[in-house]
Amino acid sequence: MQQFPHTPRGPVAPTKSVSVKSVSNRLIAYGLGAVVLFTAACAVEPSSKGKNFKGRYLVARDALESGSYKKAISSYKTMMPEAGPLEARLRLEYAHSLLRSDKFIEAGREARLVAANQQGDGRLAALAVQGTADHEAAKAALAAGQNDTATKARLAAAGSALDAVLEQAEIFDPLGTLASRRAEIKNTLAGL
């Protein structure tokens, strides 16, 4: 039987080893989650579908927040045609779900659509997701040996998107994860 050290409250279980990458990924996820939650702070107004739309939105949102990304992706995708004035919000949450599912190219494309059609905080939130997605896609390409013009362009686009976010609003990077990501992008581009 394995013995654990004791404290006044009882035995202390051994701690699990946590990598720096794991902690970094969690901080990025929390930062992006804060971005998405920030944009979703206002009440959801039902479209012409009434409560049915609102109920489906709440299911999609819960799936995103609970880590059921496949379900979130499917839910958001089916709601998009009837989203009306909520399309930008749904598209951004859809992009975030894609990002969390490691579908970086698709996530970047969806976030880019939102950024191109929004202003203010909505645009900055989309740029944060776009920059992160483009960076992750470029890292995957570099890891696969694709040190080509397209990969460099994706890195540059990621850097530009994050620059715009970091210049405009500190609320989108409370833990400094976007700034760290931006520094990593600069270092990678300098080394190519």
C-alpha positions in Angstrom: 0.0 0.0 0.0 1.4 3.4 -1.0 1.8 5.9 1.8 1.0 9.6 1.3 2.4 12.4 3.4 -0.1 13.7 6.1 -1.3 17.1 6.9 -3.5 18.2 9.8 -6.5 17.4 7.4 -5.3 13.9 6.3 -3.2 12.4 3.6 -2.0 14.4 0.6 -2.4 12.7 -2.7 0.5 12.9 -5.1 0.2 15.7 -7.6 0.0 15.1 -11.3 2.9 16.4 -13.4 1.7 19.4 -15.4 3.7 20.6 -18.4 4.3 24.2 -19.3 2.5 23.6 -22.7 -0.5 22.3 -20.8 -0.7 25.3 -18.6 -0.1 27.6 -21.5 -2.9 26.0 -23.5 -5.3 26.3 -20.6 -4.4 30.0 -20.1 -5.0 30.5 -23.9 -8.3 28.7 -23.6 -9.4 30.7 -20.6 -8.4 34.0 -22.4 -10.3 33.1 -25.5 -13.2 31.9 -23.4 -13.3 35.2 -21.7 -13.3 36.9 -25.2 -16.3 34.8 -26.3 -18.1 35.2 -23.0 -17.5 39.0 -23.2 -19.2 39.1 -26.6 -22.1 36.9 -25.4 -22.8 39.0 -22.4 -25.9 40.6 -23.8 -29.2 38.7 -23.8 -30.0 36.4 -26.7 -33.0 37.7 -28.6 -34.9 35.0 -30.5 -35.2 35.2 -34.3 -38.3 34.4 -36.2 -38.1 30.9 -34.8 -38.9 32.2 -31.3 -38.2 30.0 -28.3 -37.0 27.2 -30.4 -34.0 29.2 -31.6 -33.2 30.4 -28.1 -33.4 26.9 -26.8 -31.1 25.6 -29.5 -28.7 28.5 -28.9 -28.5 27.7 -25.2 -27.8 24.0 -26.0 -25.0 25.1 -28.4 -23.6 27.6 -25.9 -23.6 24.9 -23.1 -21.9 22.5 -25.4 -19.1 25.1 -26.1 -18.7 25.9 -22.4 -18.7 22.2 -21.3 -16.1 21.2 -23.9 -18.5 19.2 -26.2 -17.0 20.9 -29.3 -18.3 18.5 -31.9 -21.9 19.1 -30.6 -21.3 22.9 -30.4 -20.0 22.9 -34.0 -23.0 21.0 -35.3 -25.4 23.1 -33.4 -24.0 26.5 -34.4 -23.7 25.4 -38.1 -27.4 24.4 -38.3 -28.5 27.7 -36.6 -26.4 30.0 -38.8 -29.0 30.3 -41.7 -31.7 31.6 -39.4 -29.5 33.7 -37.1 -30.4 37.1 -38.5 -28.9 39.9 -36.5 -27.2 37.3 -34.2 -25.2 35.9 -37.0 -21.9 37.6 -36.0 -22.2 36.3 -32.4 -23.1 32.7 -33.5 -20.3 32.7 -36.2 -17.8 33.9 -33.6 -18.8 31.2 -31.1 -18.8 28.7 -34.0 -15.2 29.8 -34.8 -14.2 29.4 -31.2 -15.7 25.8 -31.2 -13.7 25.0 -34.3 -10.5 26.4 -32.7 -11.0 24.3 -29.6 -11.5 21.3 -31.9 -8.1 22.0 -33.6 -9.8 22.9 -36.9 -7.6 25.9 -37.2 -8.1 26.7 -40.9 -11.8 26.7 -40.6 -11.8 28.7 -37.3 -9.6 31.3 -38.9 -11.9 31.6 -41.9 -15.0 32.0 -39.7 -13.4 34.5 -37.4 -12.1 36.5 -40.4 -15.6 36.8 -41.7 -16.8 38.2 -38.4 -13.8 40.6 -38.1 -14.5 42.0 -41.6 -18.1 42.8 -40.8 -17.9 44.1 -37.2 -16.5 47.1 -35.4 -15.4 47.7 -31.8 -15.3 44.8 -29.3 -17.0 42.3 -31.7 -14.2 42.9 -34.2 -11.5 42.6 -31.6 -12.9 39.4 -30.2 -13.0 37.9 -33.8 -9.4 39.1 -34.4 -8.3 37.3 -31.2 -9.8 34.1 -32.4 -8.5 34.6 -35.9 -5.0 35.4 -34.8 -4.9 32.3 -32.5 -6.3 30.0 -35.2 -3.9 31.3 -37.9 -0.9 30.9 -35.5 -1.9 27.3 -34.6 -2.4 26.5 -38.3 1.0 27.9 -39.1 2.6 26.0 -36.3 1.1 22.7 -37.5 2.3 23.5 -41.0 5.8 24.2 -39.8 5.8 21.0 -37.7 4.9 19.1 -40.9 7.9 20.7 -42.7 5.8 23.3 -44.7 8.1 26.3 -44.5 6.6 27.9 -47.5 5.2 31.4 -48.4 1.7 30.4 -47.4 2.8 29.4 -43.9 4.8 32.7 -43.5 1.8 34.7 -44.7 -0.4 32.9 -42.2 2.0 33.7 -39.4 2.1 37.4 -40.5 -1.7 37.5 -40.7 -1.9 36.0 -37.1 0.6 38.6 -35.9 -1.4 41.5 -37.5 -4.6 40.3 -36.0 -3.1 40.0 -32.5 -1.4 43.4 -32.9 -4.8 45.0 -33.6 -6.3 43.4 -30.5 -3.4 44.3 -28.2 -3.3 47.9 -29.4 -7.0 48.4 -28.8 -8.1 46.7 -25.6 -6.4 45.2 -22.6 -9.6 43.4 -21.6 -9.0 40.9 -24.3 -5.7 39.8 -22.8 -6.0 39.9 -19.0 -3.5 37.1 -18.5 -1.0 38.1 -21.2 -1.5 35.0 -23.3 -2.1 36.9 -26.5 1.0 39.0 -25.9 3.0 35.8 -25.4 1.6 34.3 -28.5 2.4 37.5 -30.4 6.0 37.4 -29.2 6.2 33.7 -30.2 5.0 34.7 -33.7 7.7 37.4 -34.0 10.4 34.9 -32.9 9.2 32.3 -35.4 9.1 34.8 -38.3 12.6 36.1 -37.4 13.9 32.5 -37.5 12.4 31.7 -40.9 
